[in-house]
Amino acid sequence: MPDQTTPATPPASEPLSGAVPARKYVENKPPRGLYVRVFIYVIATHVLLAMMSLVVIAANSR
């Protein structure tokens, strides 16, 4: 068997000639579900505060 000084296939770290290197994926905006959860939390907080205000007004009017 002859000795090979160079590998038969190029190393994986070097891009193939003529091949376009893959773009690195960078997520620069949060997922849409985050906005939905924040919206629900804000609405729930406002509803809770409004109900607590109604309870306080009802208790003071007695």
N, C-alpha and C positions, 0 to 999 in steps of 0.2 A: 504494500500500500504506500503510495507516495506521500511525502510530508507536504502539507499545505500551510503556507505561511500567511495567507490571507483567507478570511472566511468566505464561504460561497455566497452568503447573503449579507447585505449591508446591516450594520447595527441598527436597532430600533430607534436610537436617539437621533440619528441623522435622517432628515426627510429625504424621500426619493427625489431624484432630479426630475423636474417637470411636474411634480405633485404639489398641489397647493397645501400649505400647512394649515391644519385645523385651527379655527379661531378659538381662543380661550373664552369660555362662557362666563360672563360677569353679570350677576343679577343686581341691577341697580335700582329696582323698585320692589316694594314689598308685595307679597301675593294679595290677590283681590279679596280673599277671605278675611284678611286682617281688617280691611276697611269695613266689611260687613259686621264683624264682631264689635269693632269700636262704635259703629253706628248704633247697634243694638244696646250696648252698655250705656251709651249716652242717653238714648231714649228711655231705657229702664230706670236710670238714675233720675231723670226729670219726672217720670211718672211717680216714682217713689217719693220724691220731695213734694210733689203736688198732693199726693194722698196724705202725707204727714201734715202738710199745711191745713188740709181740710179737717183732719182730726183735731189739730190744735184750735182751729176756729170753732169747731163744734163744741169742744170742751170749754172754751172761754165763754161761749154764748149761754151756757147753762147757769 
